[in-house]
Amino acid sequence: MRAGKRALAAAQKDVEDTRRDMAAADRMMGEARMADVARARPLARGQYEEIAGLVRFAGLAEWSLTIDTPKLQRFFQSAFGRALPISAFGQTALHDRMGFDHRNALDVALHPDSPEGRALMTYLRTSGIPFIAAWGTVPGQTSGAHIHVGQPSPRLVARR
């Protein structure tokens, strides 16, 4: 009986780990699309652009992960009464595997059309903070909507 419960708990943990890894991979596919768009059509400082599935703002202010993240967290906590749902803070192992320099960037697990997503994008834009918002489903590329705060993540290595 105990062995069965342990096996069930281990299987449930494996399923949750797999779901988490799949969501992270979806976000990274979105990040790859963002990087491809940013590289193909860079924005001038302060420029704002809406294209199918993406909103980009080049920002007017310098973004610092360590200095500006607490301000962003205070804004969100004050506005929504909960913690900012950060899905990637700086460089992660997944960014390393994908070859992205994400050291000075933050990913927020919010859908851009949600009230929280819209409010966050308004705050970022009025504060001059660069961001890219991805709506999600792009067949073969991403299903994970999120908001990337900071400049686009350049590739560290060429993909093969």
Chimera marker file (.cmm) of the C-alpha trace (Angstrom):
<marker_set name="trace">
<marker id="1" x="0.000" y="0.000" z="0.000" r="1" g="1" b="0" radius="0.5"/>
<marker id="2" x="2.747" y="2.469" z="0.985" r="1" g="1" b="0" radius="0.5"/>
<marker id="3" x="4.823" y="1.574" z="-2.044" r="1" g="1" b="0" radius="0.5"/>
<marker id="4" x="1.814" y="2.308" z="-4.250" r="1" g="1" b="0" radius="0.5"/>
<marker id="5" x="1.293" y="5.726" z="-2.619" r="1" g="1" b="0" radius="0.5"/>
<marker id="6" x="4.977" y="6.557" z="-3.041" r="1" g="1" b="0" radius="0.5"/>
<marker id="7" x="4.858" y="5.510" z="-6.677" r="1" g="1" b="0" radius="0.5"/>
<marker id="8" x="1.731" y="7.628" z="-7.239" r="1" g="1" b="0" radius="0.5"/>
<marker id="9" x="3.321" y="10.649" z="-5.552" r="1" g="1" b="0" radius="0.5"/>
<marker id="10" x="6.478" y="10.225" z="-7.649" r="1" g="1" b="0" radius="0.5"/>
<marker id="11" x="4.423" y="9.945" z="-10.848" r="1" g="1" b="0" radius="0.5"/>
<marker id="12" x="2.410" y="13.066" z="-9.943" r="1" g="1" b="0" radius="0.5"/>
<marker id="13" x="5.649" y="14.957" z="-9.298" r="1" g="1" b="0" radius="0.5"/>
<marker id="14" x="6.986" y="13.811" z="-12.674" r="1" g="1" b="0" radius="0.5"/>
<marker id="15" x="3.814" y="15.065" z="-14.384" r="1" g="1" b="0" radius="0.5"/>
<marker id="16" x="4.068" y="18.467" z="-12.662" r="1" g="1" b="0" radius="0.5"/>
<marker id="17" x="7.780" y="18.719" z="-13.528" r="1" g="1" b="0" radius="0.5"/>
<marker id="18" x="6.988" y="17.901" z="-17.149" r="1" g="1" b="0" radius="0.5"/>
<marker id="19" x="4.208" y="20.514" z="-17.269" r="1" g="1" b="0" radius="0.5"/>
<marker id="20" x="6.549" y="23.128" z="-15.779" r="1" g="1" b="0" radius="0.5"/>
<marker id="21" x="9.269" y="22.252" z="-18.288" r="1" g="1" b="0" radius="0.5"/>
<marker id="22" x="6.789" y="22.401" z="-21.183" r="1" g="1" b="0" radius="0.5"/>
<marker id="23" x="5.585" y="25.851" z="-20.081" r="1" g="1" b="0" radius="0.5"/>
<marker id="24" x="9.194" y="27.032" z="-19.828" r="1" g="1" b="0" radius="0.5"/>
<marker id="25" x="9.926" y="25.693" z="-23.314" r="1" g="1" b="0" radius="0.5"/>
<marker id="26" x="6.843" y="27.481" z="-24.658" r="1" g="1" b="0" radius="0.5"/>
<marker id="27" x="8.043" y="30.752" z="-23.108" r="1" g="1" b="0" radius="0.5"/>
<marker id="28" x="11.467" y="30.234" z="-24.645" r="1" g="1" b="0" radius="0.5"/>
<marker id="29" x="9.960" y="29.666" z="-28.082" r="1" g="1" b="0" radius="0.5"/>
<marker id="30" x="8.185" y="32.979" z="-27.636" r="1" g="1" b="0" radius="0.5"/>
<marker id="31" x="11.480" y="34.521" z="-26.564" r="1" g="1" b="0" radius="0.5"/>
<marker id="32" x="13.082" y="33.160" z="-29.739" r="1" g="1" b="0" radius="0.5"/>
<marker id="33" x="10.353" y="34.754" z="-31.848" r="1" g="1" b="0" radius="0.5"/>
<marker id="34" x="10.806" y="38.045" z="-29.985" r="1" g="1" b="0" radius="0.5"/>
<marker id="35" x="14.550" y="37.960" z="-30.609" r="1" g="1" b="0" radius="0.5"/>
<marker id="36" x="14.066" y="37.186" z="-34.300" r="1" g="1" b="0" radius="0.5"/>
<marker id="37" x="11.650" y="40.112" z="-34.728" r="1" g="1" b="0" radius="0.5"/>
<marker id="38" x="13.880" y="42.467" z="-32.726" r="1" g="1" b="0" radius="0.5"/>
<marker id="39" x="16.954" y="41.507" z="-34.748" r="1" g="1" b="0" radius="0.5"/>
<marker id="40" x="15.121" y="41.830" z="-38.076" r="1" g="1" b="0" radius="0.5"/>
<marker id="41" x="13.534" y="45.196" z="-37.226" r="1" g="1" b="0" radius="0.5"/>
<marker id="42" x="15.204" y="46.995" z="-34.317" r="1" g="1" b="0" radius="0.5"/>
<marker id="43" x="13.255" y="49.884" z="-32.799" r="1" g="1" b="0" radius="0.5"/>
<marker id="44" x="14.613" y="53.368" z="-32.201" r="1" g="1" b="0" radius="0.5"/>
<marker id="45" x="14.742" y="54.562" z="-28.592" r="1" g="1" b="0" radius="0.5"/>
<marker id="46" x="11.205" y="55.334" z="-27.402" r="1" g="1" b="0" radius="0.5"/>
<marker id="47" x="9.542" y="53.673" z="-30.411" r="1" g="1" b="0" radius="0.5"/>
<marker id="48" x="6.422" y="51.575" z="-29.846" r="1" g="1" b="0" radius="0.5"/>
<marker id="49" x="5.148" y="48.908" z="-32.223" r="1" g="1" b="0" radius="0.5"/>
<marker id="50" x="2.183" y="46.536" z="-32.323" r="1" g="1" b="0" radius="0.5"/>
<marker id="51" x="2.355" y="43.624" z="-34.743" r="1" g="1" b="0" radius="0.5"/>
<marker id="52" x="0.486" y="40.328" z="-34.896" r="1" g="1" b="0" radius="0.5"/>
<marker id="53" x="1.093" y="38.579" z="-31.592" r="1" g="1" b="0" radius="0.5"/>
<marker id="54" x="3.653" y="41.081" z="-30.248" r="1" g="1" b="0" radius="0.5"/>
<marker id="55" x="3.878" y="44.538" z="-28.728" r="1" g="1" b="0" radius="0.5"/>
<marker id="56" x="7.340" y="46.085" z="-28.496" r="1" g="1" b="0" radius="0.5"/>
<marker id="57" x="8.491" y="49.235" z="-26.719" r="1" g="1" b="0" radius="0.5"/>
<marker id="58" x="12.155" y="50.235" z="-26.998" r="1" g="1" b="0" radius="0.5"/>
<marker id="59" x="11.985" y="52.335" z="-23.848" r="1" g="1" b="0" radius="0.5"/>
<marker id="60" x="13.422" y="55.696" z="-22.920" r="1" g="1" b="0" radius="0.5"/>
<marker id="61" x="15.055" y="54.727" z="-19.642" r="1" g="1" b="0" radius="0.5"/>
<marker id="62" x="17.874" y="52.335" z="-18.886" r="1" g="1" b="0" radius="0.5"/>
<marker id="63" x="16.507" y="49.169" z="-17.290" r="1" g="1" b="0" radius="0.5"/>
<marker id="64" x="18.381" y="47.549" z="-14.426" r="1" g="1" b="0" radius="0.5"/>
<marker id="65" x="17.213" y="44.156" z="-13.244" r="1" g="1" b="0" radius="0.5"/>
<marker id="66" x="18.556" y="44.682" z="-9.735" r="1" g="1" b="0" radius="0.5"/>
<marker id="67" x="17.509" y="48.321" z="-9.268" r="1" g="1" b="0" radius="0.5"/>
<marker id="68" x="14.185" y="48.463" z="-11.119" r="1" g="1" b="0" radius="0.5"/>
<marker id="69" x="12.616" y="45.084" z="-10.334" r="1" g="1" b="0" radius="0.5"/>
<marker id="70" x="11.722" y="46.069" z="-6.729" r="1" g="1" b="0" radius="0.5"/>
<marker id="71" x="9.900" y="49.168" z="-8.068" r="1" g="1" b="0" radius="0.5"/>
<marker id="72" x="7.989" y="46.997" z="-10.507" r="1" g="1" b="0" radius="0.5"/>
<marker id="73" x="7.112" y="44.541" z="-7.750" r="1" g="1" b="0" radius="0.5"/>
<marker id="74" x="5.874" y="47.365" z="-5.468" r="1" g="1" b="0" radius="0.5"/>
<marker id="75" x="3.689" y="48.746" z="-8.270" r="1" g="1" b="0" radius="0.5"/>
<marker id="76" x="2.128" y="45.344" z="-8.945" r="1" g="1" b="0" radius="0.5"/>
<marker id="77" x="1.624" y="44.493" z="-5.262" r="1" g="1" b="0" radius="0.5"/>
<marker id="78" x="-0.014" y="47.871" z="-4.673" r="1" g="1" b="0" radius="0.5"/>
<marker id="79" x="-2.255" y="47.624" z="-7.738" r="1" g="1" b="0" radius="0.5"/>
<marker id="80" x="-3.288" y="43.963" z="-7.473" r="1" g="1" b="0" radius="0.5"/>
<marker id="81" x="-2.600" y="42.870" z="-3.894" r="1" g="1" b="0" radius="0.5"/>
<marker id="82" x="-0.391" y="39.976" z="-4.925" r="1" g="1" b="0" radius="0.5"/>
<marker id="83" x="3.179" y="39.316" z="-5.952" r="1" g="1" b="0" radius="0.5"/>
<marker id="84" x="4.333" y="39.963" z="-9.511" r="1" g="1" b="0" radius="0.5"/>
<marker id="85" x="4.304" y="36.530" z="-11.225" r="1" g="1" b="0" radius="0.5"/>
<marker id="86" x="7.939" y="36.406" z="-12.337" r="1" g="1" b="0" radius="0.5"/>
<marker id="87" x="8.641" y="33.361" z="-14.482" r="1" g="1" b="0" radius="0.5"/>
<marker id="88" x="12.307" y="34.120" z="-15.236" r="1" g="1" b="0" radius="0.5"/>
<marker id="89" x="14.566" y="36.475" z="-13.282" r="1" g="1" b="0" radius="0.5"/>
<marker id="90" x="17.738" y="37.147" z="-15.230" r="1" g="1" b="0" radius="0.5"/>
<marker id="91" x="19.664" y="34.318" z="-16.829" r="1" g="1" b="0" radius="0.5"/>
<marker id="92" x="18.215" y="30.841" z="-16.384" r="1" g="1" b="0" radius="0.5"/>
<marker id="93" x="19.442" y="27.398" z="-17.389" r="1" g="1" b="0" radius="0.5"/>
<marker id="94" x="16.843" y="27.373" z="-20.154" r="1" g="1" b="0" radius="0.5"/>
<marker id="95" x="18.143" y="30.695" z="-21.518" r="1" g="1" b="0" radius="0.5"/>
<marker id="96" x="21.637" y="29.188" z="-21.464" r="1" g="1" b="0" radius="0.5"/>
<marker id="97" x="20.456" y="26.160" z="-23.444" r="1" g="1" b="0" radius="0.5"/>
<marker id="98" x="18.651" y="28.385" z="-25.948" r="1" g="1" b="0" radius="0.5"/>
<marker id="99" x="21.683" y="30.661" z="-26.315" r="1" g="1" b="0" radius="0.5"/>
<marker id="100" x="20.003" y="33.873" z="-25.090" r="1" g="1" b="0" radius="0.5"/>
<marker id="101" x="21.582" y="36.619" z="-22.988" r="1" g="1" b="0" radius="0.5"/>
<marker id="102" x="18.783" y="37.232" z="-20.480" r="1" g="1" b="0" radius="0.5"/>
<marker id="103" x="21.044" y="38.531" z="-17.680" r="1" g="1" b="0" radius="0.5"/>
<marker id="104" x="19.351" y="41.944" z="-17.502" r="1" g="1" b="0" radius="0.5"/>
<marker id="105" x="15.785" y="40.866" z="-18.268" r="1" g="1" b="0" radius="0.5"/>
<marker id="106" x="12.722" y="39.598" z="-16.500" r="1" g="1" b="0" radius="0.5"/>
<marker id="107" x="9.821" y="37.494" z="-17.790" r="1" g="1" b="0" radius="0.5"/>
<marker id="108" x="6.402" y="37.973" z="-16.234" r="1" g="1" b="0" radius="0.5"/>
<marker id="109" x="3.765" y="35.254" z="-16.566" r="1" g="1" b="0" radius="0.5"/>
<marker id="110" x="0.837" y="37.503" z="-17.451" r="1" g="1" b="0" radius="0.5"/>
<marker id="111" x="-1.321" y="37.457" z="-20.543" r="1" g="1" b="0" radius="0.5"/>
<marker id="112" x="-1.041" y="40.889" z="-22.205" r="1" g="1" b="0" radius="0.5"/>
<marker id="113" x="-4.849" y="41.090" z="-22.586" r="1" g="1" b="0" radius="0.5"/>
<marker id="114" x="-5.524" y="40.466" z="-18.895" r="1" g="1" b="0" radius="0.5"/>
<marker id="115" x="-6.245" y="43.493" z="-16.674" r="1" g="1" b="0" radius="0.5"/>
<marker id="116" x="-2.915" y="42.864" z="-14.916" r="1" g="1" b="0" radius="0.5"/>
<marker id="117" x="-1.050" y="42.556" z="-18.228" r="1" g="1" b="0" radius="0.5"/>
<marker id="118" x="-2.551" y="45.773" z="-19.600" r="1" g="1" b="0" radius="0.5"/>
<marker id="119" x="-1.777" y="47.628" z="-16.372" r="1" g="1" b="0" radius="0.5"/>
<marker id="120" x="1.802" y="46.340" z="-16.333" r="1" g="1" b="0" radius="0.5"/>
<marker id="121" x="2.393" y="47.380" z="-19.956" r="1" g="1" b="0" radius="0.5"/>
<marker id="122" x="0.954" y="50.850" z="-19.230" r="1" g="1" b="0" radius="0.5"/>
<marker id="123" x="3.219" y="51.183" z="-16.186" r="1" g="1" b="0" radius="0.5"/>
<marker id="124" x="6.269" y="50.063" z="-18.165" r="1" g="1" b="0" radius="0.5"/>
<marker id="125" x="5.541" y="52.412" z="-21.058" r="1" g="1" b="0" radius="0.5"/>
<marker id="126" x="4.827" y="55.465" z="-18.873" r="1" g="1" b="0" radius="0.5"/>
<marker id="127" x="8.005" y="54.688" z="-16.905" r="1" g="1" b="0" radius="0.5"/>
<marker id="128" x="10.019" y="54.433" z="-20.136" r="1" g="1" b="0" radius="0.5"/>
<marker id="129" x="10.971" y="50.805" z="-19.424" r="1" g="1" b="0" radius="0.5"/>
<marker id="130" x="11.551" y="48.611" z="-22.501" r="1" g="1" b="0" radius="0.5"/>
<marker id="131" x="9.378" y="45.528" z="-22.909" r="1" g="1" b="0" radius="0.5"/>
<marker id="132" x="8.014" y="43.004" z="-25.351" r="1" g="1" b="0" radius="0.5"/>
<marker id="133" x="4.632" y="41.373" z="-24.855" r="1" g="1" b="0" radius="0.5"/>
<marker id="134" x="3.830" y="38.087" z="-26.568" r="1" g="1" b="0" radius="0.5"/>
<marker id="135" x="0.236" y="36.978" z="-26.926" r="1" g="1" b="0" radius="0.5"/>
<marker id="136" x="1.094" y="33.353" z="-27.168" r="1" g="1" b="0" radius="0.5"/>
<marker id="137" x="-0.112" y="30.860" z="-29.665" r="1" g="1" b="0" radius="0.5"/>
<marker id="138" x="2.021" y="30.992" z="-32.760" r="1" g="1" b="0" radius="0.5"/>
<marker id="139" x="1.780" y="27.583" z="-34.419" r="1" g="1" b="0" radius="0.5"/>
<marker id="140" x="5.082" y="25.777" z="-34.078" r="1" g="1" b="0" radius="0.5"/>
<marker id="141" x="6.608" y="28.548" z="-31.963" r="1" g="1" b="0" radius="0.5"/>
<marker id="142" x="4.838" y="29.351" z="-28.716" r="1" g="1" b="0" radius="0.5"/>
<marker id="143" x="1.698" y="28.927" z="-26.676" r="1" g="1" b="0" radius="0.5"/>
<marker id="144" x="2.902" y="30.835" z="-23.638" r="1" g="1" b="0" radius="0.5"/>
<marker id="145" x="1.776" y="34.459" z="-23.399" r="1" g="1" b="0" radius="0.5"/>
<marker id="146" x="4.065" y="36.599" z="-21.249" r="1" g="1" b="0" radius="0.5"/>
<marker id="147" x="5.700" y="40.007" z="-20.888" r="1" g="1" b="0" radius="0.5"/>
<marker id="148" x="9.472" y="40.307" z="-21.258" r="1" g="1" b="0" radius="0.5"/>
<marker id="149" x="10.828" y="43.325" z="-19.350" r="1" g="1" b="0" radius="0.5"/>
<marker id="150" x="14.115" y="44.781" z="-20.569" r="1" g="1" b="0" radius="0.5"/>
<marker id="151" x="15.737" y="44.965" z="-23.958" r="1" g="1" b="0" radius="0.5"/>
<marker id="152" x="15.314" y="41.949" z="-26.264" r="1" g="1" b="0" radius="0.5"/>
<marker id="153" x="17.584" y="39.062" z="-25.377" r="1" g="1" b="0" radius="0.5"/>
<marker id="154" x="20.332" y="38.787" z="-27.993" r="1" g="1" b="0" radius="0.5"/>
<marker id="155" x="21.578" y="35.383" z="-28.957" r="1" g="1" b="0" radius="0.5"/>
<marker id="156" x="24.862" y="34.382" z="-27.325" r="1" g="1" b="0" radius="0.5"/>
<marker id="157" x="25.534" y="31.648" z="-29.869" r="1" g="1" b="0" radius="0.5"/>
<marker id="158" x="24.287" y="30.845" z="-33.328" r="1" g="1" b="0" radius="0.5"/>
<marker id="159" x="21.594" y="28.182" z="-33.499" r="1" g="1" b="0" radius="0.5"/>
<marker id="160" x="22.284" y="25.135" z="-35.616" r="1" g="1" b="0" radius="0.5"/>
<link id1="1" id2="2" r="1" g="1" b="0" radius="0.2"/>
<link id1="2" id2="3" r="1" g="1" b="0" radius="0.2"/>
<link id1="3" id2="4" r="1" g="1" b="0" radius="0.2"/>
<link id1="4" id2="5" r="1" g="1" b="0" radius="0.2"/>
<link id1="5" id2="6" r="1" g="1" b="0" radius="0.2"/>
<link id1="6" id2="7" r="1" g="1" b="0" radius="0.2"/>
<link id1="7" id2="8" r="1" g="1" b="0" radius="0.2"/>
<link id1="8" id2="9" r="1" g="1" b="0" radius="0.2"/>
<link id1="9" id2="10" r="1" g="1" b="0" radius="0.2"/>
<link id1="10" id2="11" r="1" g="1" b="0" radius="0.2"/>
<link id1="11" id2="12" r="1" g="1" b="0" radius="0.2"/>
<link id1="12" id2="13" r="1" g="1" b="0" radius="0.2"/>
<link id1="13" id2="14" r="1" g="1" b="0" radius="0.2"/>
<link id1="14" id2="15" r="1" g="1" b="0" radius="0.2"/>
<link id1="15" id2="16" r="1" g="1" b="0" radius="0.2"/>
<link id1="16" id2="17" r="1" g="1" b="0" radius="0.2"/>
<link id1="17" id2="18" r="1" g="1" b="0" radius="0.2"/>
<link id1="18" id2="19" r="1" g="1" b="0" radius="0.2"/>
<link id1="19" id2="20" r="1" g="1" b="0" radius="0.2"/>
<link id1="20" id2="21" r="1" g="1" b="0" radius="0.2"/>
<link id1="21" id2="22" r="1" g="1" b="0" radius="0.2"/>
<link id1="22" id2="23" r="1" g="1" b="0" radius="0.2"/>
<link id1="23" id2="24" r="1" g="1" b="0" radius="0.2"/>
<link id1="24" id2="25" r="1" g="1" b="0" radius="0.2"/>
<link id1="25" id2="26" r="1" g="1" b="0" radius="0.2"/>
<link id1="26" id2="27" r="1" g="1" b="0" radius="0.2"/>
<link id1="27" id2="28" r="1" g="1" b="0" radius="0.2"/>
<link id1="28" id2="29" r="1" g="1" b="0" radius="0.2"/>
<link id1="29" id2="30" r="1" g="1" b="0" radius="0.2"/>
<link id1="30" id2="31" r="1" g="1" b="0" radius="0.2"/>
<link id1="31" id2="32" r="1" g="1" b="0" radius="0.2"/>
<link id1="32" id2="33" r="1" g="1" b="0" radius="0.2"/>
<link id1="33" id2="34" r="1" g="1" b="0" radius="0.2"/>
<link id1="34" id2="35" r="1" g="1" b="0" radius="0.2"/>
<link id1="35" id2="36" r="1" g="1" b="0" radius="0.2"/>
<link id1="36" id2="37" r="1" g="1" b="0" radius="0.2"/>
<link id1="37" id2="38" r="1" g="1" b="0" radius="0.2"/>
<link id1="38" id2="39" r="1" g="1" b="0" radius="0.2"/>
<link id1="39" id2="40" r="1" g="1" b="0" radius="0.2"/>
<link id1="40" id2="41" r="1" g="1" b="0" radius="0.2"/>
<link id1="41" id2="42" r="1" g="1" b="0" radius="0.2"/>
<link id1="42" id2="43" r="1" g="1" b="0" radius="0.2"/>
<link id1="43" id2="44" r="1" g="1" b="0" radius="0.2"/>
<link id1="44" id2="45" r="1" g="1" b="0" radius="0.2"/>
<link id1="45" id2="46" r="1" g="1" b="0" radius="0.2"/>
<link id1="46" id2="47" r="1" g="1" b="0" radius="0.2"/>
<link id1="47" id2="48" r="1" g="1" b="0" radius="0.2"/>
<link id1="48" id2="49" r="1" g="1" b="0" radius="0.2"/>
<link id1="49" id2="50" r="1" g="1" b="0" radius="0.2"/>
<link id1="50" id2="51" r="1" g="1" b="0" radius="0.2"/>
<link id1="51" id2="52" r="1" g="1" b="0" radius="0.2"/>
<link id1="52" id2="53" r="1" g="1" b="0" radius="0.2"/>
<link id1="53" id2="54" r="1" g="1" b="0" radius="0.2"/>
<link id1="54" id2="55" r="1" g="1" b="0" radius="0.2"/>
<link id1="55" id2="56" r="1" g="1" b="0" radius="0.2"/>
<link id1="56" id2="57" r="1" g="1" b="0" radius="0.2"/>
<link id1="57" id2="58" r="1" g="1" b="0" radius="0.2"/>
<link id1="58" id2="59" r="1" g="1" b="0" radius="0.2"/>
<link id1="59" id2="60" r="1" g="1" b="0" radius="0.2"/>
<link id1="60" id2="61" r="1" g="1" b="0" radius="0.2"/>
<link id1="61" id2="62" r="1" g="1" b="0" radius="0.2"/>
<link id1="62" id2="63" r="1" g="1" b="0" radius="0.2"/>
<link id1="63" id2="64" r="1" g="1" b="0" radius="0.2"/>
<link id1="64" id2="65" r="1" g="1" b="0" radius="0.2"/>
<link id1="65" id2="66" r="1" g="1" b="0" radius="0.2"/>
<link id1="66" id2="67" r="1" g="1" b="0" radius="0.2"/>
<link id1="67" id2="68" r="1" g="1" b="0" radius="0.2"/>
<link id1="68" id2="69" r="1" g="1" b="0" radius="0.2"/>
<link id1="69" id2="70" r="1" g="1" b="0" radius="0.2"/>
<link id1="70" id2="71" r="1" g="1" b="0" radius="0.2"/>
<link id1="71" id2="72" r="1" g="1" b="0" radius="0.2"/>
<link id1="72" id2="73" r="1" g="1" b="0" radius="0.2"/>
<link id1="73" id2="74" r="1" g="1" b="0" radius="0.2"/>
<link id1="74" id2="75" r="1" g="1" b="0" radius="0.2"/>
<link id1="75" id2="76" r="1" g="1" b="0" radius="0.2"/>
<link id1="76" id2="77" r="1" g="1" b="0" radius="0.2"/>
<link id1="77" id2="78" r="1" g="1" b="0" radius="0.2"/>
<link id1="78" id2="79" r="1" g="1" b="0" radius="0.2"/>
<link id1="79" id2="80" r="1" g="1" b="0" radius="0.2"/>
<link id1="80" id2="81" r="1" g="1" b="0" radius="0.2"/>
<link id1="81" id2="82" r="1" g="1" b="0" radius="0.2"/>
<link id1="82" id2="83" r="1" g="1" b="0" radius="0.2"/>
<link id1="83" id2="84" r="1" g="1" b="0" radius="0.2"/>
<link id1="84" id2="85" r="1" g="1" b="0" radius="0.2"/>
<link id1="85" id2="86" r="1" g="1" b="0" radius="0.2"/>
<link id1="86" id2="87" r="1" g="1" b="0" radius="0.2"/>
<link id1="87" id2="88" r="1" g="1" b="0" radius="0.2"/>
<link id1="88" id2="89" r="1" g="1" b="0" radius="0.2"/>
<link id1="89" id2="90" r="1" g="1" b="0" radius="0.2"/>
<link id1="90" id2="91" r="1" g="1" b="0" radius="0.2"/>
<link id1="91" id2="92" r="1" g="1" b="0" radius="0.2"/>
<link id1="92" id2="93" r="1" g="1" b="0" radius="0.2"/>
<link id1="93" id2="94" r="1" g="1" b="0" radius="0.2"/>
<link id1="94" id2="95" r="1" g="1" b="0" radius="0.2"/>
<link id1="95" id2="96" r="1" g="1" b="0" radius="0.2"/>
<link id1="96" id2="97" r="1" g="1" b="0" radius="0.2"/>
<link id1="97" id2="98" r="1" g="1" b="0" radius="0.2"/>
<link id1="98" id2="99" r="1" g="1" b="0" radius="0.2"/>
<link id1="99" id2="100" r="1" g="1" b="0" radius="0.2"/>
<link id1="100" id2="101" r="1" g="1" b="0" radius="0.2"/>
<link id1="101" id2="102" r="1" g="1" b="0" radius="0.2"/>
<link id1="102" id2="103" r="1" g="1" b="0" radius="0.2"/>
<link id1="103" id2="104" r="1" g="1" b="0" radius="0.2"/>
<link id1="104" id2="105" r="1" g="1" b="0" radius="0.2"/>
<link id1="105" id2="106" r="1" g="1" b="0" radius="0.2"/>
<link id1="106" id2="107" r="1" g="1" b="0" radius="0.2"/>
<link id1="107" id2="108" r="1" g="1" b="0" radius="0.2"/>
<link id1="108" id2="109" r="1" g="1" b="0" radius="0.2"/>
<link id1="109" id2="110" r="1" g="1" b="0" radius="0.2"/>
<link id1="110" id2="111" r="1" g="1" b="0" radius="0.2"/>
<link id1="111" id2="112" r="1" g="1" b="0" radius="0.2"/>
<link id1="112" id2="113" r="1" g="1" b="0" radius="0.2"/>
<link id1="113" id2="114" r="1" g="1" b="0" radius="0.2"/>
<link id1="114" id2="115" r="1" g="1" b="0" radius="0.2"/>
<link id1="115" id2="116" r="1" g="1" b="0" radius="0.2"/>
<link id1="116" id2="117" r="1" g="1" b="0" radius="0.2"/>
<link id1="117" id2="118" r="1" g="1" b="0" radius="0.2"/>
<link id1="118" id2="119" r="1" g="1" b="0" radius="0.2"/>
<link id1="119" id2="120" r="1" g="1" b="0" radius="0.2"/>
<link id1="120" id2="121" r="1" g="1" b="0" radius="0.2"/>
<link id1="121" id2="122" r="1" g="1" b="0" radius="0.2"/>
<link id1="122" id2="123" r="1" g="1" b="0" radius="0.2"/>
<link id1="123" id2="124" r="1" g="1" b="0" radius="0.2"/>
<link id1="124" id2="125" r="1" g="1" b="0" radius="0.2"/>
<link id1="125" id2="126" r="1" g="1" b="0" radius="0.2"/>
<link id1="126" id2="127" r="1" g="1" b="0" radius="0.2"/>
<link id1="127" id2="128" r="1" g="1" b="0" radius="0.2"/>
<link id1="128" id2="129" r="1" g="1" b="0" radius="0.2"/>
<link id1="129" id2="130" r="1" g="1" b="0" radius="0.2"/>
<link id1="130" id2="131" r="1" g="1" b="0" radius="0.2"/>
<link id1="131" id2="132" r="1" g="1" b="0" radius="0.2"/>
<link id1="132" id2="133" r="1" g="1" b="0" radius="0.2"/>
<link id1="133" id2="134" r="1" g="1" b="0" radius="0.2"/>
<link id1="134" id2="135" r="1" g="1" b="0" radius="0.2"/>
<link id1="135" id2="136" r="1" g="1" b="0" radius="0.2"/>
<link id1="136" id2="137" r="1" g="1" b="0" radius="0.2"/>
<link id1="137" id2="138" r="1" g="1" b="0" radius="0.2"/>
<link id1="138" id2="139" r="1" g="1" b="0" radius="0.2"/>
<link id1="139" id2="140" r="1" g="1" b="0" radius="0.2"/>
<link id1="140" id2="141" r="1" g="1" b="0" radius="0.2"/>
<link id1="141" id2="142" r="1" g="1" b="0" radius="0.2"/>
<link id1="142" id2="143" r="1" g="1" b="0" radius="0.2"/>
<link id1="143" id2="144" r="1" g="1" b="0" radius="0.2"/>
<link id1="144" id2="145" r="1" g="1" b="0" radius="0.2"/>
<link id1="145" id2="146" r="1" g="1" b="0" radius="0.2"/>
<link id1="146" id2="147" r="1" g="1" b="0" radius="0.2"/>
<link id1="147" id2="148" r="1" g="1" b="0" radius="0.2"/>
<link id1="148" id2="149" r="1" g="1" b="0" radius="0.2"/>
<link id1="149" id2="150" r="1" g="1" b="0" radius="0.2"/>
<link id1="150" id2="151" r="1" g="1" b="0" radius="0.2"/>
<link id1="151" id2="152" r="1" g="1" b="0" radius="0.2"/>
<link id1="152" id2="153" r="1" g="1" b="0" radius="0.2"/>
<link id1="153" id2="154" r="1" g="1" b="0" radius="0.2"/>
<link id1="154" id2="155" r="1" g="1" b="0" radius="0.2"/>
<link id1="155" id2="156" r="1" g="1" b="0" radius="0.2"/>
<link id1="156" id2="157" r="1" g="1" b="0" radius="0.2"/>
<link id1="157" id2="158" r="1" g="1" b="0" radius="0.2"/>
<link id1="158" id2="159" r="1" g="1" b="0" radius="0.2"/>
<link id1="159" id2="160" r="1" g="1" b="0" radius="0.2"/>
</marker_set>
